[in-house]
Amino acid sequence: IDYTKAPEWSLKDAQRVRQTFPVADRVWSITSAPVDNFRSAEGFANGPNIVLIGGGILTLTMALFVFITRAGIRERMKIEQELRESEQKLRVLFDQSPDIIMTVDGEDNCLMINRPLPRKNERGNVRGSTGFFPAKVHEKYRTVLEKVLKSGEASEIQFSGDDPNWWELRIVPLRMKSNVATAMVILKDITEKRLLEAHTIRNARLASLGVLAASVAHEINNPNNAIQFNISILSRSWRDMLKILSLYRTEHGDFNVGGVSVEQALIGTPRLLEGIEKSARRIEAIVGNLKHLARPDQGELDHEVDIAEVLRTALSILQNQIHMLCDDCRLDILEPLPAVRGNAQQLEQVFINVILNALQSLPKRSASVRIVATLEEGGEFIRVTVSDQGSGISEEIHSQVLDPFFTTKSDQGGTGLGLPISYRIIQNHKGKMVLNSRPGEGTDVIMRLPVYNGNR
């Protein structure tokens, strides 16, 4: 409309006007049209100005509306972006958690899980399913889950599955307003923690044994020292008495001494005295080994260790088991061995564990155990091999024998800690332990320890 040519409007000047324009992610449309009772602006001298002012107000209003709308949309988009980033961060934390985390409902359906469950020979992805824990654990788990959903208080249980690993299962209620309809289940592998706890308890027992051994050693050594002192006097006295008894026998013929003939006394008494002396020395050695074994371990690995001496001490401690289980247990030191850097007590514990396992695997007393220590070619490692003619290790369990708490001798009091602890000690000494087994024929345990070269 050309407002400059005519100061007055008429009906014919009325028009329908529509204009569209974009605002953020939307398109807006403004339509202007005359109403049915429209009349011209005839007689209104300021009509154009009024229309102009009205149009300006309308334009300003629309501009303000567009500004507010765009600001609101930008704020909403910013919030949505922050929510997406926050959700992404939470998802990364959820997925990268070292623990297995899942949410379950009251019917034990898995709603969400961050990773598959570690189940051998079974599917590990349990999302949307139920009964995903071992049968021997599932009933207890369901009982605890129902208790948590009912009370709204978190609870936890510990269990071992079909493998030797130990797990901690923590169930935490998820509150939705005033209701607790779902729960978060956190599954954590605590095998290493249990192993450390068992090792700590073992060390504590050894410390207590050390106190007991000191007391026992005192009580036993005092009378044993008297026995050794007196037997030396008796042995010297017998040598003098032997001359007198022999002379008396020559002059008066045979007679009895202590209910036996003098001839038997002359032959048997020296053997009796020698047997008493050997037994007293054995008591002394046993008490000494007990004190040595129970001595608190300082944990230092910076000592020069004579492997040959450690092996001899281990065999001395196991002398009773060797006597009961094996007629043919032999130690072969093939050559003079250099020292290794480490801890003699810890290595002694390793050799005791490995040799005892070998002895206990023997099907009969005539089967043999061989311990061979030699310097490897190149002179950088000492190799200690413990070989037995036992039952061997089946292929089914060969990969598990070094797992903590795995044992085939639970009925005999086995804890499944001997070999895992030994393996860790050898690793801490920068060495290696390898098991080679032939089912039905025997097992070789090979331990390699680096030679001490004077450098830390």
C-alpha positions as CSV (number, residue, x, y, z in Angstrom):
1,I,0.0,0.0,0.0
2,D,1.4,3.4,-1.0
3,Y,0.7,5.7,2.0
4,T,2.2,8.7,0.2
5,K,-0.4,9.0,-2.5
6,A,-3.7,8.9,-0.6
7,P,-4.3,10.2,3.0
8,E,-7.5,8.1,3.3
9,W,-8.2,4.4,3.0
10,S,-11.2,2.6,1.5
11,L,-12.4,-1.0,1.5
12,K,-10.7,-1.7,-1.7
13,D,-7.4,-0.9,-0.1
14,A,-7.8,-3.8,2.5
15,Q,-5.5,-6.7,1.8
16,R,-4.7,-10.1,3.2
17,V,-1.0,-10.2,4.0
18,R,1.0,-13.4,5.1
19,Q,4.7,-13.6,5.9
20,T,6.8,-16.6,7.2
21,F,10.2,-16.5,9.0
22,P,12.4,-19.1,10.8
23,V,13.0,-19.0,14.5
24,A,15.7,-21.5,15.6
25,D,14.5,-24.9,14.5
26,R,11.0,-23.8,13.7
27,V,9.2,-21.7,11.0
28,W,6.6,-19.1,12.1
29,S,3.9,-17.5,10.0
30,I,2.1,-14.1,10.6
31,T,-1.1,-13.5,8.6
32,S,-3.0,-10.1,8.5
33,A,-6.6,-9.9,7.0
34,P,-9.6,-7.5,7.2
35,V,-12.5,-8.6,9.4
36,D,-16.1,-8.8,8.0
37,N,-17.1,-5.4,9.5
38,F,-14.1,-3.6,8.1
39,R,-14.5,0.0,7.3
40,S,-12.1,2.4,5.6
41,A,-10.0,5.0,7.4
42,E,-12.0,7.8,5.8
43,G,-12.2,10.7,8.2
44,F,-9.2,9.5,10.2
45,A,-6.4,12.0,9.2
46,N,-3.9,10.1,11.5
47,G,-4.8,6.7,10.2
48,P,-1.5,6.0,8.5
49,N,0.4,7.1,11.6
50,I,-1.8,4.9,13.8
51,V,-1.2,2.0,11.5
52,L,2.5,2.8,11.4
53,I,2.7,3.0,15.2
54,G,0.6,-0.1,15.6
55,G,2.8,-2.0,13.1
56,G,5.9,-0.8,15.0
57,I,4.4,-2.1,18.3
58,L,3.5,-5.3,16.7
59,T,6.9,-5.7,15.1
60,L,8.6,-4.9,18.5
61,T,6.4,-7.4,20.2
62,M,7.2,-10.1,17.7
63,A,10.9,-9.3,17.9
64,L,10.7,-9.6,21.7
65,F,8.8,-12.8,21.3
66,V,11.3,-14.2,18.9
67,F,14.2,-13.2,21.2
68,I,12.7,-14.8,24.2
69,T,11.8,-17.9,22.2
70,R,15.3,-18.2,20.8
71,A,16.9,-17.7,24.2
72,G,14.6,-20.4,25.7
73,I,15.4,-22.7,22.9
74,R,19.1,-22.1,23.3
75,E,18.8,-22.7,27.0
76,R,16.9,-25.9,26.4
77,M,19.5,-27.1,23.8
78,K,22.3,-26.3,26.3
79,I,20.5,-28.3,29.0
80,E,19.9,-31.2,26.6
81,Q,23.6,-31.1,25.6
82,E,24.7,-31.1,29.3
83,L,22.3,-34.0,30.0
84,R,23.8,-35.9,27.0
85,E,27.3,-35.3,28.2
86,S,26.4,-36.2,31.8
87,E,24.7,-39.4,30.6
88,Q,27.7,-40.2,28.5
89,K,30.1,-39.7,31.5
90,L,27.9,-41.9,33.7
91,R,27.7,-44.5,30.9
92,V,31.5,-44.5,30.7
93,L,31.8,-44.9,34.5
94,F,29.2,-47.6,34.4
95,D,30.9,-49.6,31.6
96,Q,34.4,-49.1,32.8
97,S,33.8,-50.0,36.4
98,P,36.0,-52.9,37.5
99,D,33.0,-54.4,39.2
100,I,30.0,-56.0,37.6
101,I,27.0,-53.8,38.1
102,M,23.4,-54.7,37.2
103,T,19.9,-53.6,38.1
104,V,17.2,-56.2,38.8
105,D,13.5,-56.0,39.6
106,G,11.5,-57.8,42.3
107,E,11.1,-60.9,40.1
108,D,14.9,-61.2,39.7
109,N,14.9,-60.0,36.0
110,C,18.1,-58.4,35.0
111,L,17.2,-54.9,33.6
112,M,20.6,-53.6,32.8
113,I,24.2,-54.9,33.2
114,N,27.6,-53.3,32.3
115,R,29.4,-56.5,31.3
116,P,28.8,-60.2,30.9
117,L,29.1,-62.4,34.0
118,P,32.3,-64.5,34.1
119,R,30.7,-67.9,33.8
120,K,32.6,-70.8,32.3
121,N,30.9,-72.8,29.5
122,E,27.7,-70.7,29.8
123,R,26.5,-67.5,28.3
124,G,27.6,-64.6,30.3
125,N,25.1,-62.0,29.0
126,V,22.2,-62.3,31.4
127,R,20.2,-59.1,30.5
128,G,16.5,-59.9,30.5
129,S,17.0,-63.3,32.2
130,T,16.8,-64.7,35.7
131,G,18.7,-67.3,37.7
132,F,22.1,-66.0,36.6
133,F,24.1,-67.1,39.7
134,P,25.3,-70.6,40.5
135,A,22.5,-72.9,41.9
136,K,24.2,-73.2,45.3
137,V,24.2,-69.4,45.7
138,H,21.0,-68.5,44.0
139,E,18.6,-69.3,46.8
140,K,20.6,-67.3,49.3
141,Y,20.8,-64.4,46.8
142,R,17.0,-64.4,46.3
143,T,16.5,-64.4,50.0
144,V,18.7,-61.4,50.5
145,L,17.2,-59.6,47.4
146,E,13.7,-60.0,48.9
147,K,14.9,-58.7,52.2
148,V,16.5,-55.6,50.6
149,L,13.4,-54.8,48.5
150,K,11.2,-55.1,51.6
151,S,13.4,-53.3,54.2
152,G,15.0,-50.7,51.8
153,E,18.4,-51.4,53.4
154,A,21.5,-52.6,51.6
155,S,23.0,-56.0,52.3
156,E,25.8,-58.2,51.0
157,I,27.0,-61.8,50.8
158,Q,30.2,-63.5,49.9
159,F,30.4,-66.8,47.9
160,S,32.6,-68.9,45.7
161,G,31.2,-70.1,42.4
162,D,31.9,-73.0,40.2
163,D,35.6,-71.8,39.9
164,P,37.9,-71.2,42.8
165,N,37.3,-67.4,42.7
166,W,35.6,-65.6,45.6
167,W,33.0,-62.9,45.0
168,E,31.3,-60.2,47.1
169,L,27.7,-59.6,46.1
170,R,26.3,-56.2,47.4
171,I,22.6,-55.5,46.8
172,V,21.5,-51.8,47.1
173,P,17.8,-50.7,46.9
174,L,16.9,-48.1,44.2
175,R,14.2,-45.8,45.5
176,M,11.6,-44.5,43.1
177,K,9.6,-41.9,45.0
178,S,8.4,-43.8,48.1
179,N,8.6,-47.3,46.5
180,V,11.6,-49.7,46.2
181,A,10.8,-51.7,43.1
182,T,14.3,-52.4,41.8
183,A,17.8,-52.9,43.2
184,M,21.3,-52.5,42.1
185,V,23.5,-55.6,42.3
186,I,27.3,-55.0,42.5
187,L,29.5,-58.1,42.0
188,K,33.1,-57.7,43.0
189,D,36.0,-60.2,42.6
190,I,37.6,-60.5,46.1
191,T,39.8,-63.5,45.4
192,E,43.0,-61.4,45.8
193,K,41.6,-59.8,49.0
194,R,40.8,-63.2,50.5
195,L,44.3,-64.5,49.5
196,L,45.9,-61.5,51.3
197,E,43.7,-62.1,54.3
198,A,44.6,-65.7,54.4
199,H,48.3,-64.9,54.0
200,T,48.0,-62.4,56.9
201,I,46.2,-65.0,59.1
202,R,48.9,-67.5,58.2
203,N,51.7,-65.0,59.1
204,A,49.8,-64.2,62.4
205,R,49.7,-67.9,63.2
206,L,53.3,-68.3,62.4
207,A,54.1,-65.4,64.7
208,S,52.0,-67.1,67.5
209,L,53.8,-70.3,66.7
210,G,57.1,-68.4,67.1
211,V,56.1,-67.4,70.7
212,L,55.0,-71.0,71.4
213,A,58.2,-72.4,69.8
214,A,60.4,-70.3,72.0
215,S,58.6,-71.5,75.1
216,V,58.6,-75.1,74.0
217,A,62.2,-74.9,73.0
218,H,63.1,-73.7,76.4
219,E,61.1,-76.4,78.1
220,I,62.5,-79.2,75.9
221,N,66.1,-78.0,75.5
222,N,66.8,-77.8,79.2
223,P,66.2,-81.6,79.9
224,N,67.6,-82.4,76.4
225,N,70.8,-80.6,77.3
226,A,71.0,-82.6,80.5
227,I,70.5,-85.8,78.5
228,Q,73.3,-84.9,76.1
229,F,75.6,-83.9,79.0
230,N,74.9,-87.0,81.0
231,I,75.2,-89.3,78.0
232,S,78.7,-88.0,77.3
233,I,79.6,-88.8,81.0
234,L,78.0,-92.3,80.7
235,S,79.9,-93.0,77.4
236,R,83.2,-92.2,79.0
237,S,82.3,-94.2,82.2
238,W,81.3,-97.1,80.1
239,R,84.7,-97.2,78.4
240,D,86.3,-97.6,81.8
241,M,83.7,-100.1,83.0
242,L,84.2,-102.1,79.8
243,K,87.8,-102.9,80.8
244,I,86.7,-104.0,84.3
245,L,83.8,-106.1,83.1
246,S,86.0,-107.8,80.5
247,L,88.7,-108.6,83.1
248,Y,86.0,-109.9,85.6
249,R,84.5,-112.1,82.8
250,T,87.9,-113.6,82.0
251,E,88.5,-114.4,85.6
252,H,85.1,-115.6,86.7
253,G,83.3,-116.6,83.5
254,D,79.9,-115.3,82.2
255,F,77.5,-113.5,84.5
256,N,74.4,-111.3,84.1
257,V,74.3,-107.5,84.1
258,G,70.9,-105.9,84.3
259,G,69.1,-109.1,83.5
260,V,71.2,-109.9,80.4
261,S,74.4,-111.8,79.9
262,V,77.6,-109.8,80.2
263,E,78.4,-110.7,76.5
264,Q,75.1,-109.0,75.4
265,A,75.8,-106.1,77.7
266,L,79.2,-105.6,76.2
267,I,77.8,-105.5,72.7
268,G,74.4,-103.8,73.3
269,T,75.2,-101.0,75.8
270,P,77.4,-99.0,73.4
271,R,74.6,-99.1,70.9
272,L,72.1,-98.0,73.5
273,L,74.3,-95.0,74.5
274,E,74.8,-94.1,70.9
275,G,71.1,-94.3,70.2
276,I,70.3,-92.0,73.1
277,E,72.9,-89.5,71.9
278,K,71.5,-89.5,68.4
279,S,67.9,-89.1,69.6
280,A,69.0,-86.1,71.8
281,R,70.6,-84.5,68.8
282,R,67.6,-85.1,66.7
283,I,65.4,-83.4,69.4
284,E,67.8,-80.5,69.3
285,A,67.5,-80.3,65.5
286,I,63.7,-80.5,65.5
287,V,63.4,-77.7,68.1
288,G,65.8,-75.6,66.1
289,N,63.9,-76.1,62.9
290,L,60.6,-75.3,64.6
291,K,62.1,-72.0,65.9
292,H,63.5,-71.3,62.5
293,L,60.3,-72.0,60.7
294,A,58.2,-69.9,63.1
295,R,60.6,-66.9,63.2
296,P,58.7,-63.7,62.1
297,D,59.4,-62.9,58.5
298,Q,60.7,-59.4,57.9
299,G,59.7,-59.6,54.3
300,E,63.1,-58.2,53.0
301,L,64.4,-59.6,49.7
302,D,67.9,-58.2,49.9
303,H,69.8,-61.0,51.5
304,E,72.3,-63.4,49.9
305,V,70.6,-66.8,50.1
306,D,72.4,-70.2,49.8
307,I,69.8,-72.3,47.9
308,A,71.5,-75.6,48.8
309,E,71.3,-74.8,52.5
310,V,67.7,-73.7,52.2
311,L,66.8,-77.0,50.5
312,R,68.6,-79.0,53.2
313,T,66.7,-77.2,55.9
314,A,63.4,-77.7,54.1
315,L,64.1,-81.5,53.9
316,S,65.1,-81.6,57.6
317,I,61.8,-80.0,58.5
318,L,59.9,-82.5,56.4
319,Q,61.9,-85.5,57.7
320,N,58.9,-87.0,59.5
321,Q,56.6,-86.7,56.4
322,I,59.4,-88.2,54.3
323,H,59.7,-91.1,56.7
324,M,56.0,-91.8,56.6
325,L,55.3,-91.3,52.9
326,C,58.4,-92.1,50.8
327,D,61.3,-94.6,50.9
328,D,63.2,-92.8,48.1
329,C,63.5,-89.0,48.5
330,R,66.8,-87.6,47.4
331,L,68.4,-84.2,47.0
332,D,71.0,-83.7,44.3
333,I,73.2,-80.6,44.3
334,L,74.9,-81.0,41.0
335,E,77.6,-78.4,41.5
336,P,78.6,-75.5,43.8
337,L,75.8,-73.0,43.5
338,P,76.2,-69.2,43.7
339,A,73.9,-67.2,46.0
340,V,70.6,-65.7,45.0
341,R,69.2,-62.4,46.3
342,G,66.1,-62.9,48.3
343,N,64.5,-64.1,51.6
344,A,65.7,-67.5,52.9
345,Q,62.5,-68.0,55.0
346,Q,60.2,-67.3,52.1
347,L,62.1,-69.6,49.7
348,E,62.2,-72.3,52.4
349,Q,58.4,-72.0,52.6
350,V,58.2,-72.5,48.8
351,F,60.4,-75.6,48.9
352,I,58.4,-77.1,51.8
353,N,55.1,-76.5,50.0
354,V,56.3,-78.0,46.7
355,I,58.1,-81.0,48.2
356,L,55.2,-81.8,50.6
357,N,52.8,-81.7,47.6
358,A,55.1,-84.1,45.8
359,L,55.2,-86.5,48.8
360,Q,51.4,-86.4,49.3
361,S,50.9,-87.3,45.6
362,L,52.7,-90.6,45.8
363,P,50.5,-93.6,45.4
364,K,52.9,-95.9,47.3
365,R,56.0,-95.6,49.5
366,S,58.3,-97.1,46.8
367,A,57.6,-94.2,44.4
368,S,60.4,-91.6,44.4
369,V,60.8,-87.8,44.8
370,R,63.9,-86.1,43.3
371,I,65.0,-82.6,44.1
372,V,67.7,-81.4,41.7
373,A,69.5,-78.0,42.0
374,T,71.8,-76.8,39.2
375,L,73.2,-73.7,37.6
376,E,71.7,-73.1,34.2
377,E,73.9,-72.6,31.1
378,G,75.0,-69.0,31.0
379,G,75.2,-68.8,34.8
380,E,72.3,-66.3,35.2
381,F,69.7,-68.6,36.8
382,I,69.6,-71.4,39.4
383,R,67.1,-74.1,38.5
384,V,65.5,-76.2,41.2
385,T,63.3,-79.1,39.9
386,V,61.1,-81.2,42.2
387,S,60.0,-84.4,40.4
388,D,57.7,-87.0,41.7
389,Q,56.3,-90.3,40.5
390,G,52.8,-89.4,41.8
391,S,49.4,-89.4,40.2
392,G,50.0,-86.3,38.1
393,I,47.6,-83.5,37.3
394,S,44.7,-84.0,34.9
395,E,44.2,-81.7,32.0
396,E,40.8,-80.6,33.4
397,I,42.4,-79.0,36.4
398,H,45.9,-78.2,35.2
399,S,45.0,-74.5,34.6
400,Q,43.5,-74.2,38.1
401,V,46.3,-75.6,40.3
402,L,47.8,-72.1,40.8
403,D,44.4,-70.5,41.6
404,P,44.0,-69.4,45.2
405,F,41.8,-71.8,47.3
406,F,41.7,-74.5,44.6
407,T,42.5,-77.8,46.2
408,T,41.8,-81.5,45.5
409,K,42.6,-82.3,49.2
410,S,39.9,-80.5,51.0
411,D,39.0,-83.7,52.9
412,Q,42.6,-83.8,54.2
413,G,42.6,-80.2,55.4
414,G,44.0,-78.7,52.2
415,T,43.5,-74.9,51.8
416,G,44.6,-74.4,48.2
417,L,47.1,-71.7,49.3
418,G,50.4,-73.6,49.2
419,L,51.1,-73.4,45.4
420,P,49.6,-69.9,44.9
421,I,51.6,-68.4,47.7
422,S,54.7,-70.2,46.4
423,Y,54.1,-68.9,42.9
424,R,53.8,-65.4,44.2
425,I,57.0,-65.7,46.3
426,I,59.0,-66.9,43.3
427,Q,57.6,-64.0,41.2
428,N,58.6,-61.5,43.9
429,H,62.1,-63.0,43.7
430,K,62.1,-62.1,39.9
431,G,61.9,-65.9,39.2
432,K,59.6,-68.2,37.4
433,M,57.6,-71.4,38.3
434,V,56.4,-73.9,35.8
435,L,54.4,-77.1,36.3
436,N,54.8,-80.0,33.8
437,S,52.6,-82.9,34.6
438,R,52.0,-86.3,33.0
439,P,48.7,-87.7,34.3
440,G,49.3,-91.1,36.0
441,E,53.1,-90.7,35.8
442,G,54.1,-87.7,37.9
443,T,54.8,-84.0,38.0
444,D,57.8,-81.7,37.6
445,V,57.8,-78.4,39.3
446,I,60.6,-76.2,37.9
447,M,61.6,-73.0,39.7
448,R,64.2,-70.6,38.2
449,L,65.8,-68.0,40.4
450,P,68.2,-65.3,39.2
451,V,71.7,-65.4,40.5
452,Y,72.9,-62.7,42.9
453,N,75.3,-60.5,40.9
454,G,76.1,-57.9,43.6
455,N,73.7,-55.2,42.1
456,R,70.4,-54.3,43.6
